Amino acid sequence: MLWIYSQKQAPFWWIEVVALEPQSTLYYGPFRTSTEAANYQANVTKDMKAEPQKITVTIRTCQPEILAITSIEAPNREPPFLPER
């Protein structure tokens, strides 16, 4: 089933991956439920294990404006989010 993500809708669930070296934040999603995100999380961590690095993976509701943030683009910058409704 195909559905379209709209920032006007309520926040969806996203997988947030934060890597220390190189410093970056990646978002995978959107997912309609936390269960759907948790099921997909295994694919994300499997891909990350191919490149040894320290990462943290969090499932959260948010509306990221940018899906990939690197230290080159924005050093010491918190990920931007749209206001919660």
Secondary structure, DSSP 8 states (H G I E B T S, - for coil): ------TTS--EEEEEEEETTTTEEEEEEEESSHHHHHHHHHHHHHHHHTS---EEEEEEEE-BS-SEEETTTSTT----B----
